[in-house]
Amino acid sequence: MIELLINLFAFSILIILFGGVVLGIVAFFQNRGLRRRIFDLEAINQKSSELNEPEPAPLQPAAQEDLEELEPTFKEESAATERAVTDQKIETPTSAKESVTSKAARKGIEWEKLLGVRGAAILGGVALVIAAILFYQHAVQEGWFDMHSKVWTGAIVGTACFLLQARLRAKGYIFVSNVLAGSGAVMHYAAAWAAFRLYHLISQPAGFGWMAIITVACCGLAVRHSSQLIAIFGLVGGFATPLLLATSDASALGLFSYILLLDVALLAIGRKKDWPWLSLLGLFGTTSSQLLWLLRGREEEAAIALIACGLFGLLYVVMGSGPKTSGFSARWKLGQVAGILIPFAIATHYARIVELGDNLQSIAFVAALLAGGATFAGRRLALPTLSLAGAAGAAAVTSTWLLSGVYEELSIYSFALYTGATSLVLALFDTWPKRTDSKEIHPAAVHSLILLFTFTYFTSDSTALPLWGVSLMLLIHVGISVWTRASLPALPVLAGLAAGITLFLYRVQHAHPGNPAYHSIPALIGAVALISGLLLTASITWRRHTAPRSLALAATLCVLPTLLHFQPWFGALPPHYYGALFLLVGIASCGAARSNFSTAYAALVLITSWQLFAETSPSLFQSLEWPIPFVFIGTLAVLGVLTLAPLLFKGSLQKSRALGIIAAFAPFFGLFSLLSLYEYRFGERGALLMLLALASLPFIGYLNQRSAASDGGLNRSKTTYLMSALFFLALAIPSELRNVSLDLRGFLDEWFQAGLSLAAVAWSLAARRRGTPLPQARYPYPHPYP
């Protein structure tokens, strides 16, 4: 160590000598240039003196008389000229002013001052410190000082540096005094550290107080003398104090309280003096202190550190903005954004290691605090991405706790309530100040949407969850996504889809008696109907929503995953089975019709038909002891919903060309299955009744639209409903006369060909009378009507 200090001292001397040589060379060239300028000025002065003309000879008397006669006229002309010149406004071009100002503002690098004054002061301070250390080392080796003398010597020398810097500052040596003040602070920090750590002369509180006083002194000197150098010494010493005085039983409350007060002081000084770098350095020190605390593995006090993390982020939201007249607004904004986003990463780590259960409220509190601060700062700084990043960070923090896999029976309810409160906080902060652009994405909707998809993944991997806790979670966050009126239509749609997928996965995992959290299928279906029904109700009644049709589509998407897994519930009673299917299909069909999305309606018709007719063998119903007449009634009721639901939204029928066509042809999917069941139960006689029942569904749709205006898609849907009804009626009589079941071979019979011909004539007649653009059937013979 002594050799290193000697080498540094020698290196400093060489730098000083080298600096003297450099200064001499700089002075030589500056003097040479100065002499050249003086020589040029003397030459110009000599030329100007030679060009001066001698004074004119006195005028003769005759010339004097002529001059006196012309004098009044000359005076009048000169006065007129002066008035004309005075009336004219001579304006300097703005660009010229700016160029002059910019040239005046640009100053060259004062190398002589930098190397000769500041450089010498810095090197002198370094040499002084090295010399003092060498002298101190030599004195210790010779036994001149004991433990007490070593400590008090450092304190006395540091105090002397503080006093000397004041005298030098009074004489104008500003930079030298700043260096001395910093050197004095370093000596005091070293003395306090040695007194506590090496010699155990003072206690930890005494050493902490000593260092805190020096930090306060540095802050006061920095403010008083506007010295950034002293502020740096105070900042470094302030954050080094806990590290220098750290013990194995350090308290998280004391450590983070001290850092919080230090950050308050640094931010206050930075705002007062417009020093944005002080905010950035303070953020670096705070983050480093938190990371060092994490490396120590003090999990028993992690809740306190987690709350402190949220308070640090809130502090930068409140005090991280610079003065309004600051010329470093971008730097202040950078510090504020980093100060609110960095704590999210640390809080996510704490959420993973904190003991679960009782500390869930701490995690949710910090997430809400940071997300609310980010949303408020994003609105105030006109940074929408900051608000969205805060919402995503809060969702990441709470999702980390959820995915940790350790939870109690009531944890799902608590999770739903706490995260819902966070979304409400985001929604409230996002409304002030009032939005000027309604197309912005709402942070509350983003937060709820991320949690919904996280919850979907969590539900698929869990083994025992309360049904109503799951339903409460979905109700809260789907409701918030809808309530915030998210400008993007995809947000409520994705929310409904996530809810449907969640309950679908939950059903697959839990709808069997072997699961400890077994729930009956009616309860699961009731939860699906509740969420999707609320979405559909909001889409119909909430006219002021940004995208009401997207809510209707969300209701449909919420139901479809449950319908895909509906077949295994054949063990229920027929009223329960068909009643639940009727309810879900009714919600989904109304939602698809309200959304004016024909693809969704087609998917619903296909899925429902598959559920109704994929397993319709008579042996199945015989084993279930389901009466076939009740099966007919339930099936016709579900097909009736699919066929007639679009009639409740005639505006959608007018706009959509395919919606009415898909609904009108929905009964055709059950034609063969119903006839085969009818033949099994009642024989070949009476097939006419089944076909008439199927024909009644589209015929009711036609009668419902009969008095409506015949234009656009509504005219097309009326004709399609009529064509569907006529087709069933045309097949009813031949099927009854032939007494055969409708299969592919039956269509080759002459009776069915006659029935199809009658249907074609009826279609052609209806198409002509309604003037629809549907293809009109061509009859090969003259029509029996004019």
C-alpha positions in Angstrom: 0.0 0.0 0.0 2.8 2.4 0.9 4.5 1.7 -2.4 1.3 2.5 -4.3 0.9 5.8 -2.5 4.5 6.7 -3.2 4.0 6.0 -6.9 0.9 8.1 -6.9 2.8 11.0 -5.3 5.6 10.7 -7.8 3.1 10.5 -10.6 1.4 13.7 -9.4 4.7 15.5 -9.3 5.4 14.5 -12.9 2.0 15.7 -14.0 2.7 19.0 -12.3 6.1 19.3 -14.1 4.5 18.3 -17.3 1.8 20.8 -16.8 4.3 23.5 -16.3 6.0 22.7 -19.6 2.6 22.6 -21.4 1.7 26.0 -19.8 5.0 27.4 -21.0 4.4 26.2 -24.6 0.9 27.6 -24.5 2.1 30.9 -23.1 4.8 31.1 -25.9 2.3 30.6 -28.7 -0.2 33.1 -27.1 2.6 35.7 -26.7 3.7 35.2 -30.3 0.2 35.6 -31.6 -0.3 38.7 -29.4 2.9 40.3 -30.8 1.7 39.6 -34.3 -1.6 41.3 -33.6 0.1 44.4 -32.1 2.3 44.6 -35.2 -0.7 44.5 -37.5 -2.5 47.1 -35.5 0.5 49.5 -35.7 0.7 49.1 -39.4 -3.0 49.9 -39.9 -2.7 52.9 -37.7 0.3 54.2 -39.7 -1.6 53.8 -43.0 -4.6 55.6 -41.6 -2.5 58.6 -40.5 -0.9 58.9 -43.9 -4.3 59.1 -45.6 -5.5 62.0 -43.5 -5.7 65.2 -45.6 -4.2 68.6 -44.4 -6.6 71.3 -43.3 -7.8 73.6 -46.1 -6.4 77.1 -46.6 -8.6 80.0 -45.4 -11.1 81.3 -47.9 -10.7 84.5 -49.7 -13.1 87.4 -48.9 -15.1 86.9 -52.1 -15.5 83.2 -51.5 -16.5 84.0 -47.9 -19.3 86.2 -49.1 -20.6 83.5 -51.5 -20.5 81.0 -48.6 -22.5 83.2 -46.4 -25.2 83.6 -49.1 -25.5 79.8 -49.5 -25.5 79.1 -45.8 -29.4 79.4 -45.2 -30.1 77.2 -48.1 -27.7 74.5 -46.9 -29.1 74.6 -43.4 -32.6 74.0 -44.7 -31.5 71.1 -46.8 -29.5 69.5 -44.0 -32.5 69.9 -41.6 -34.8 68.2 -44.1 -32.3 65.4 -44.5 -32.0 64.8 -40.8 -35.8 64.6 -40.4 -36.0 62.1 -43.2 -33.3 60.0 -41.6 -35.0 60.2 -38.2 -38.4 59.1 -39.6 -36.9 56.0 -41.1 -36.7 53.0 -38.8 -33.5 51.1 -39.1 -34.1 47.5 -38.0 -31.5 44.9 -37.5 -32.5 41.6 -39.0 -33.4 38.9 -36.5 -31.0 36.4 -38.0 -28.2 38.9 -37.6 -29.0 39.5 -34.0 -29.2 35.8 -33.3 -25.9 35.3 -35.0 -24.2 38.0 -33.0 -25.7 36.6 -29.8 -24.6 33.1 -30.6 -21.1 34.3 -31.5 -20.9 36.2 -28.3 -22.2 33.2 -26.3 -19.6 30.9 -27.8 -16.4 31.0 -25.8 -13.3 29.2 -26.6 -11.7 26.7 -24.1 -9.6 28.6 -21.7 -6.7 26.1 -21.6 -4.5 28.3 -19.6 -7.2 28.7 -16.9 -8.0 25.0 -17.0 -4.5 23.8 -16.7 -3.0 26.6 -14.7 -5.7 27.1 -12.1 -8.2 24.3 -11.9 -5.7 21.6 -12.9 -3.1 22.9 -10.5 -5.8 23.0 -7.8 -6.9 19.5 -8.4 -3.4 18.1 -8.6 -2.5 20.1 -5.5 -5.4 18.7 -3.6 -4.5 15.2 -4.7 -0.9 15.8 -3.8 -1.9 17.2 -0.4 -4.1 14.1 0.4 -1.4 11.7 -0.7 1.2 13.6 1.3 -1.0 13.6 4.3 -1.6 9.8 4.0 2.1 9.2 3.6 2.9 11.3 6.6 0.1 9.6 8.6 1.4 6.2 7.6 4.9 7.1 8.6 3.7 8.4 11.9 1.7 5.3 12.7 4.8 3.1 11.9 6.9 5.2 14.1 4.4 4.9 17.0 3.7 8.6 17.2 -0.1 8.2 17.4 -2.3 5.8 19.4 -5.9 4.9 18.4 -7.4 8.0 19.8 -4.8 10.3 18.3 -5.4 8.7 14.9 -9.1 9.4 14.9 -8.9 12.9 16.3 -6.1 13.8 14.0 -8.3 13.0 11.0 -11.2 14.9 12.5 -9.0 18.0 13.2 -7.4 18.0 9.8 -10.9 17.7 8.2 -12.2 20.5 10.2 -9.2 22.6 9.3 -9.9 22.0 5.6 -13.5 23.2 6.1 -12.2 26.4 7.9 -9.5 27.0 5.3 -11.8 26.7 2.4 -13.9 29.5 3.8 -10.9 31.9 4.0 -9.8 31.0 0.5 -13.3 31.4 -0.9 -13.4 34.9 0.6 -10.2 35.8 -1.3 -11.6 34.5 -4.6 -10.1 31.0 -4.8 -13.4 29.3 -5.6 -12.3 26.0 -7.1 -9.5 25.5 -4.6 -11.9 26.0 -1.7 -14.3 23.5 -3.2 -11.5 20.9 -3.4 -10.6 21.6 0.2 -14.2 21.2 1.4 -14.4 17.9 -0.3 -11.1 16.7 1.1 -12.3 17.7 4.6 -15.5 15.7 4.2 -13.5 12.6 3.1 -11.2 12.9 6.1 -14.2 13.1 8.5 -15.8 10.1 6.8 -12.6 8.1 7.2 -12.2 9.1 10.8 -15.7 8.1 11.7 -15.3 4.8 9.9 -12.0 4.1 11.7 -13.4 5.0 15.1 -16.3 2.5 14.7 -15.0 -0.3 12.5 -11.3 -0.5 13.3 -10.9 0.7 16.8 -14.4 0.4 18.3 -14.1 3.7 20.0 -17.7 4.8 19.3 -21.0 3.1 18.8 -22.8 2.7 15.5 -25.4 5.4 16.3 -22.5 7.8 17.2 -20.7 7.0 14.0 -23.9 7.3 12.0 -24.6 10.7 13.5 -21.1 11.9 12.8 -21.3 11.0 9.1 -24.8 12.4 8.9 -23.6 15.7 10.2 -20.9 15.8 7.6 -23.4 15.0 4.9 -25.7 17.9 6.1 -22.7 20.2 6.2 -21.8 19.3 2.6 -25.3 19.9 1.5 -25.4 23.2 3.2 -22.1 24.4 1.7 -23.3 23.2 -1.8 -26.4 25.2 -1.6 -24.8 28.3 -0.1 -21.9 28.4 -2.5 -23.7 26.8 -5.5 -20.9 24.2 -5.6 -21.7 21.0 -7.5 -18.4 19.4 -6.5 -19.2 19.7 -2.8 -22.7 18.3 -3.5 -21.0 15.2 -5.1 -18.9 14.7 -2.0 -21.9 14.9 0.1 -23.9 12.5 -2.1 -21.2 9.9 -2.2 -20.5 10.1 1.5 -24.2 10.0 2.3 -24.8 6.8 0.4 -21.5 5.3 1.6 -22.4 5.8 5.3 -24.7 2.8 5.7 -22.2 0.7 3.8 -19.3 1.8 6.0 -21.2 1.3 9.2 -23.1 -1.9 8.2 -23.4 -4.7 10.8 -25.0 -8.1 10.7 -28.0 -7.0 12.6 -28.8 -3.9 10.6 -32.4 -2.8 10.6 -34.3 -2.4 7.3 -36.5 0.3 8.8 -33.5 2.4 9.9 -31.6 1.9 6.6 -34.4 2.8 4.2 -35.6 5.7 6.4 -32.2 7.2 6.2 -32.0 6.7 2.4 -35.4 8.2 2.0 -34.4 11.3 4.0 -31.2 11.6 2.0 -33.2 11.4 -1.3 -35.5 14.1 -0.1 -32.5 16.4 0.6 -30.8 15.6 -2.7 -34.0 16.2 -4.7 -34.7 19.4 -2.9 -31.2 20.7 -3.6 -31.4 19.6 -7.2 -34.7 21.4 -7.7 -33.4 24.6 -6.0 -30.2 24.7 -8.1 -31.6 23.1 -11.2 -29.1 20.2 -11.1 -30.8 17.2 -12.8 -27.7 15.0 -12.5 -28.1 15.1 -8.7 -31.5 13.3 -9.2 -29.9 10.7 -11.4 -27.0 10.1 -9.1 -29.4 9.9 -6.1 -31.4 7.3 -8.0 -28.3 5.3 -8.8 -27.3 5.3 -5.1 -30.8 4.3 -3.9 -31.0 1.5 -6.4 -27.5 0.2 -5.5 -28.4 0.3 -1.8 -31.6 -1.8 -2.4 -29.7 -4.3 -4.6 -27.0 -4.7 -1.9 -29.8 -5.3 0.7 -31.2 -8.0 -1.6 -27.9 -9.7 -1.9 -27.7 -10.0 1.9 -30.8 -12.2 1.8 -32.8 -10.6 4.6 -36.1 -12.1 3.7 -37.6 -11.7 7.2 -37.7 -7.9 6.7 -38.6 -8.0 3.0 -42.0 -6.5 3.6 -40.5 -3.3 5.0 -38.0 -3.2 2.0 -41.0 -3.7 -0.4 -42.9 -0.8 1.1 -39.8 1.4 1.0 -39.4 0.5 -2.6 -42.9 2.0 -3.3 -42.1 5.1 -1.3 -39.0 5.7 -3.3 -41.0 5.6 -6.5 -43.6 7.9 -5.1 -40.9 10.3 -4.0 -39.6 10.7 -7.5 -43.1 11.3 -8.8 -43.6 14.1 -6.2 -40.2 15.7 -6.2 -38.5 14.4 -9.3 -39.7 17.2 -11.6 -37.4 20.2 -12.0 -38.3 23.9 -11.9 -40.6 25.2 -14.5 -38.0 27.4 -16.0 -35.3 24.7 -16.1 -33.2 24.4 -19.2 -32.7 20.6 -18.6 -36.3 19.4 -18.8 -35.4 16.3 -20.7 -32.9 15.3 -18.0 -35.4 15.9 -15.2 -38.0 13.9 -17.2 -35.5 11.0 -17.6 -34.8 10.9 -13.9 -38.5 10.9 -13.0 -39.4 8.1 -15.5 -36.5 6.0 -14.3 -37.3 6.7 -10.6 -40.8 5.4 -11.0 -40.1 2.4 -13.3 -37.0 0.9 -11.6 -38.8 0.1 -8.3 -41.2 -2.2 -10.3 -38.3 -4.6 -11.0 -37.2 -4.7 -7.4 -40.8 -5.0 -6.2 -41.3 -8.0 -8.5 -38.4 -9.7 -6.9 -39.7 -9.0 -3.4 -43.1 -10.4 -4.4 -41.4 -13.7 -5.2 -39.6 -14.0 -1.9 -42.0 -12.5 0.5 -43.8 -15.0 2.8 -47.3 -15.3 1.2 -50.6 -14.9 2.9 -50.5 -12.0 5.3 -48.1 -10.0 3.1 -50.3 -10.0 0.0 -51.7 -6.7 1.1 -48.2 -5.2 1.2 -47.5 -6.4 -2.4 -50.9 -5.1 -3.6 -50.3 -1.8 -1.8 -46.9 -1.2 -3.4 -48.2 -2.2 -6.8 -51.1 0.3 -6.5 -48.8 3.0 -5.2 -46.3 2.6 -8.0 -48.9 2.2 -10.7 -50.9 5.2 -9.5 -47.7 7.3 -9.4 -46.7 6.2 -12.9 -50.2 7.0 -14.2 -50.2 10.4 -12.6 -46.7 11.2 -13.9 -47.6 10.0 -17.3 -50.6 12.3 -17.5 -48.6 15.3 -16.1 -45.6 14.7 -18.4 -47.8 13.9 -21.5 -46.2 10.4 -21.7 -49.0 7.9 -22.2 -46.5 5.0 -22.5 -45.4 5.7 -18.9 -48.9 5.2 -17.7 -49.2 1.9 -19.6 -45.8 0.8 -18.4 -46.9 1.4 -14.8 -50.1 -0.6 -15.3 -48.1 -3.5 -16.8 -45.6 -3.3 -14.0 -48.3 -3.5 -11.3 -49.8 -6.5 -13.1 -46.3 -8.1 -13.2 -45.8 -7.6 -9.4 -49.1 -9.2 -8.4 -48.9 -11.9 -11.0 -45.5 -12.9 -9.6 -47.2 -13.5 -6.3 -50.1 -15.4 -7.9 -47.8 -17.7 -10.0 -45.6 -18.6 -7.0 -48.0 -21.5 -6.4 -48.6 -21.0 -2.6 -52.0 -19.7 -1.7 -54.6 -20.2 1.0 -58.3 -20.8 0.5 -59.2 -17.1 0.9 -56.2 -15.9 -1.1 -58.1 -15.9 -4.4 -60.8 -13.7 -2.9 -58.1 -11.3 -1.5 -56.3 -11.3 -4.8 -59.4 -10.4 -6.7 -60.3 -7.6 -4.3 -56.8 -6.1 -4.0 -56.0 -6.2 -7.7 -59.5 -4.7 -8.4 -58.7 -1.9 -6.1 -55.5 -1.3 -8.0 -57.4 -1.1 -11.3 -59.8 1.4 -9.7 -56.9 3.5 -8.5 -55.5 3.6 -12.1 -58.9 4.5 -13.4 -59.3 7.4 -11.0 -55.8 8.8 -11.6 -56.3 8.5 -15.3 -59.3 10.8 -15.2 -57.4 13.7 -13.8 -56.6 15.9 -15.6 -59.4 15.4 -18.0 -58.5 13.5 -21.2 -58.3 15.5 -24.4 -57.9 12.5 -26.7 -60.4 9.7 -26.3 -58.3 7.4 -28.4 -55.7 6.8 -25.7 -55.5 3.3 -24.1 -56.6 3.3 -20.5 -54.0 1.9 -18.0 -56.8 0.3 -15.9 -57.9 -1.7 -18.8 -54.4 -2.8 -19.6 -53.8 -3.8 -16.0 -57.0 -5.9 -15.8 -56.4 -7.5 -19.2 -52.9 -8.7 -18.3 -54.2 -10.1 -15.0 -57.0 -11.9 -16.8 -54.7 -13.7 -19.1 -52.3 -14.5 -16.2 -55.2 -15.8 -14.2 -56.2 -18.0 -17.2 -52.8 -19.6 -17.2 -52.9 -20.0 -13.4 -56.3 -21.6 -13.5 -55.2 -24.2 -16.1 -52.4 -25.3 -13.8 -54.1 -25.3 -10.4 -55.8 -28.1 -8.6 -58.2 -26.7 -6.0 -59.8 -23.3 -6.4 -63.1 -21.9 -5.1 -65.5 -21.3 -7.9 -66.9 -18.0 -6.6 -63.4 -16.7 -6.0 -62.7 -17.3 -9.7 -66.0 -15.7 -10.7 -65.3 -12.7 -8.5 -61.9 -12.2 -10.1 -63.4 -12.4 -13.6 -66.4 -10.1 -12.7 -64.1 -7.4 -11.3 -61.6 -7.2 -14.1 -63.9 -7.8 -17.0 -66.1 -5.1 -15.5 -63.2 -2.7 -15.2 -62.2 -3.3 -18.7 -65.7 -2.4 -19.8 -66.2 0.5 -17.4 -63.0 2.3 -18.4 -64.4 2.5 -22.0 -61.1 1.4 -23.5 -60.8 3.0 -26.9 -59.5 -0.1 -28.6 -62.4 -2.4 -29.3 -60.0 -5.4 -28.9 -59.7 -4.8 -25.1 -63.2 -5.7 -24.0 -63.3 -8.5 -26.6 -60.1 -9.9 -25.3 -61.4 -9.5 -21.7 -64.5 -11.5 -22.6 -62.4 -14.1 -24.4 -60.1 -14.4 -21.4 -63.0 -14.9 -19.1 -64.5 -17.6 -21.3 -61.2 -19.4 -21.6 -60.6 -19.2 -17.8 -63.9 -20.8 -17.0 -63.5 -23.3 -19.7 -60.1 -24.4 -18.3 -61.5 -24.3 -14.8 -64.3 -26.6 -15.9 -61.9 -29.1 -17.5 -59.8 -29.2 -14.3 -62.5 -29.2 -11.7 -65.8 -30.5 -13.1 -65.4 -34.0 -11.8 -66.2 -35.5 -8.4 -62.6 -36.6 -7.7 -61.4 -33.0 -7.3 -61.4 -31.7 -3.7 -62.8 -28.4 -5.1 -65.5 -30.1 -7.0 -68.3 -27.9 -8.2 -71.5 -28.9 -10.0 -71.7 -28.1 -13.7 -74.8 -25.9 -13.2 -72.8 -23.6 -11.0 -70.0 -23.4 -13.6 -72.5 -22.7 -16.3 -74.2 -20.1 -14.1 -70.9 -18.3 -13.7 -70.4 -18.2 -17.5 -74.0 -17.0 -18.0 -73.5 -14.3 -15.4 -70.3 -12.8 -16.9 -71.4 -13.1 -20.5 -74.9 -11.8 -19.7 -73.5 -8.7 -18.0 -71.4 -8.1 -21.1 -74.4 -8.4 -23.4 -76.5 -6.2 -21.2 -73.8 -3.5 -21.2 -73.6 -3.7 -25.0 -77.3 -3.2 -25.4 -78.0 -0.5 -22.8 -74.7 1.4 -22.7 -75.0 3.5 -25.8 -72.2 5.9 -24.8 -69.5 3.2 -24.7 -66.7 3.6 -27.1 -67.3 0.2 -28.8 -70.7 -1.3 -27.7 -70.5 -3.9 -30.5 -67.2 -5.2 -29.1 -68.9 -5.9 -25.8 -71.5 -8.0 -27.6 -68.8 -9.9 -29.4 -67.0 -10.4 -26.0 -70.2 -12.0 -24.7 -70.3 -14.4 -27.6 -66.6 -15.3 -27.1 -67.1 -15.8 -23.4 -69.7 -18.5 -24.1 -68.1 -20.4 -27.0 -65.3 -22.1 -25.0 -67.9 -23.5 -22.6 -70.1 -24.8 -25.5 -67.1 -26.6 -26.9 -67.0 -28.8 -23.7 -70.8 -29.2 -23.3 -71.2 -32.8 -24.4 -69.9 -34.6 -21.3 -72.9 -33.2 -19.4 -75.2 -35.8 -20.7 -75.6 -37.2 -17.1 -77.8 -34.3 -16.1 -81.6 -34.3 -16.3 -83.1 -33.1 -19.7 -84.5 -29.9 -18.3 -81.2 -28.9 -16.8 -79.2 -29.8 -19.9 -81.4 -28.1 -22.5 -82.2 -25.2 -20.1 -78.5 -24.4 -19.7 -77.9 -24.9 -23.4 -80.8 -22.7 -24.2 -79.5 -19.9 -21.9 -75.9 -20.0 -23.2 -76.9 -20.2 -26.8 -79.4 -17.3 -26.3 -76.7 -15.1 -24.9 -74.1 -16.0 -27.5 -76.6 -15.6 -30.4 -77.8 -12.2 -29.2 -74.2 -11.1 -28.8 -73.2 -12.2 -32.2 -76.3 -10.6 -33.8 -75.7 -7.4 -31.8 -72.0 -7.3 -32.9 -73.1 -7.6 -36.6 -70.3 -10.2 -37.0 -71.6 -12.9 -39.2 -68.5 -15.1 -38.8 -69.1 -15.4 -35.1 -72.7 -16.3 -35.7 -71.7 -19.0 -38.2 -69.2 -20.4 -35.6 -72.0 -20.4 -33.0 -74.4 -22.3 -35.3 -71.8 -24.9 -36.1 -70.7 -25.5 -32.5 -74.3 -25.7 -31.2 -75.3 -28.1 -34.0 -72.3 -30.2 -33.2 -73.3 -30.3 -29.5 -76.9 -31.2 -30.4 -76.5 -33.7 -33.1 -73.0 -35.2 -32.9 -74.3 -37.8 -30.3 -78.0 -38.5 -31.2 -78.0 -42.3 -31.4 -81.2 -43.7 -29.9 -79.2 -46.1 -27.6 -77.5 -43.1 -25.9 -80.8 -41.5 -25.0 -82.2 -44.9 -24.0 -79.3 -45.4 -21.6 -79.8 -41.9 -20.2 -83.5 -42.6 -19.8 -84.3 -39.3 -21.5 -87.8 -39.2 -23.1 -87.6 -38.6 -26.8 -90.4 -36.1 -26.9 -88.6 -33.9 -24.4 -85.5 -34.2 -26.6 -87.5 -32.9 -29.6 -88.8 -30.0 -27.6 -85.4 -29.1 -26.2 -83.7 -29.3 -29.5 -86.4 -27.3 -31.3 -86.1 -24.6 -28.5 -82.3 -24.3 -29.1 -82.7 -24.2 -32.9 -85.5 -21.6 -32.4 -83.0 -19.4 -30.5 -80.4 -19.7 -33.3 -83.1 -19.0 -36.0 -84.9 -16.1 -34.4 -82.3 -14.3 -32.3 -81.2 -11.9 -35.1 -84.8 -10.6 -35.4 -84.2 -8.7 -32.1 -81.5 -6.6 -33.8 -83.0 -5.6 -37.1 -80.4 -2.9 -37.5 -77.8 -5.6 -37.8 -79.9 -7.5 -40.4 -80.1 -4.3 -42.5 -76.3 -3.9 -42.4 -75.2 -7.5 -42.7 -76.0 -9.6 -45.8 -75.0 -13.0 -44.4 -76.4 -12.8 -40.8 -80.0 -13.4 -41.8 -79.1 -16.1 -44.3 -77.1 -18.1 -41.6 -79.9 -17.8 -39.1 -82.6 -18.8 -41.6 -80.8 -22.0 -42.5 -79.9 -23.1 -38.9 -82.7 -25.6 -38.7 -81.3 -27.6 -41.6 -78.4 -28.9 -39.4 -80.9 -30.9 -37.3 -83.1 -32.3 -40.1 -81.6 -35.8 -40.5 -80.9 -36.4 -36.8 -84.4 -35.4 -35.7 -86.1 -37.5 -38.4 -84.0 -40.5 -37.4 -85.0 -40.1 -33.8 -88.6 -39.6 -34.7 -88.6 -42.8 -36.8 -87.0 -44.7 -33.9 -89.6 -43.5 -31.4 -92.8 -43.2 -33.4 -92.2 -45.1 -36.6 -92.3 -44.0 -40.2 -95.8 -42.3 -39.9 -96.0 -38.7 -38.8 -92.7 -37.3 -40.3 -94.9 -34.5 -41.6 -95.2 -33.1 -38.1 -91.5 -32.9 -37.6 -90.9 -31.1 -40.9 -93.8 -28.7 -40.1 -92.2 -28.0 -36.8 -88.9 -27.2 -38.4 -90.7 -25.1 -41.1 -92.4 -23.1 -38.4 -89.1 -21.6 -37.1 -88.1 -19.7 -40.3 -91.8 -18.9 -41.0 -92.1 -17.1 -37.7 -89.0 -15.1 -38.7 -90.6 -14.2 -42.0 -93.9 -13.1 -40.3 -91.9 -11.0 -37.9 -90.3 -9.0 -40.7 -93.3 -8.9 -43.0 -94.3 -5.3 -42.0 -90.8 -4.0 -42.0 -89.2 -1.9 -44.7 -88.0 -3.9 -47.6 -84.5 -2.6 -48.2 -80.9 -3.7 -48.0 -80.0 -6.8 -45.9 -83.4 -6.9 -44.2 -85.1 -7.6 -47.6 -82.6 -10.4 -48.2 -83.2 -11.9 -44.7 -87.0 -11.9 -45.2 -86.7 -13.8 -48.5 -84.3 -16.3 -47.0 -86.6 -17.0 -44.0 -89.4 -17.6 -46.5 -87.3 -19.8 -48.7 -86.3 -21.9 -45.7 -89.9 -22.4 -44.6 -91.0 -23.3 -48.1 -88.3 -25.9 -48.4 -89.4 -27.7 -45.3 -93.1 -27.5 -46.4 -92.2 -28.8 -49.9 -90.5 -31.9 -48.4 -93.2 -32.5 -45.7 -95.9 -34.0 -48.0 -93.6 -36.3 -50.1 -91.9 -37.6 -47.0 -95.3 -38.4 -45.5 -96.6 -40.0 -48.7 -93.5 -42.1 -49.2 -93.3 -43.2 -45.6 -89.5 -43.4 -45.7 -86.8 -41.7 -43.7 -85.0 -38.8 -45.3 -81.6 -40.2 -46.4 -79.6 -39.7 -49.5 -81.5 -42.5 -51.3 -84.8 -40.8 -50.5 -83.9 -37.7 -52.5 -83.8 -39.9 -55.7 -87.4 -40.7 -55.4 -89.9 -39.0 -57.7 -92.0 -37.7 -54.7 -89.1 -35.8 -53.3 -88.1 -34.5 -56.7 -91.7 -33.2 -57.0 -91.3 -31.6 -53.6 -88.1 -29.9 -54.6 -89.7 -28.6 -57.8 -92.5 -27.1 -55.8 -90.0 -25.5 -53.5 -88.1 -24.1 -56.5 -91.3 -22.6 -57.9 -92.1 -21.1 -54.5 -88.6 -19.6 -54.3 -88.8 -18.1 -57.7 -92.2 -16.6 -56.9 -91.1 -15.1 -53.6 -87.9 -13.7 -55.1 -89.7 -11.9 -57.9 -92.4 -10.5 -55.6 -89.9 -9.2 -53.1 -87.4 -8.0 -55.7 -84.5 -9.6 -53.8 -81.1 -10.0 -55.6 -81.0 -13.7 -54.5 -80.7 -16.1 -57.5 -84.2 -16.8 -58.8 -85.0 -20.4 -59.8 -85.8 -20.9 -63.5 -88.9 -23.1 -64.1 -88.8 -24.8 -67.6 -92.5 -24.3 -68.2 -94.7 -21.2 -68.4 -95.6 -19.9 -65.0 -99.2 -20.3 -64.0 -99.4 -16.7 -62.9 -99.2 -13.5 -65.0 
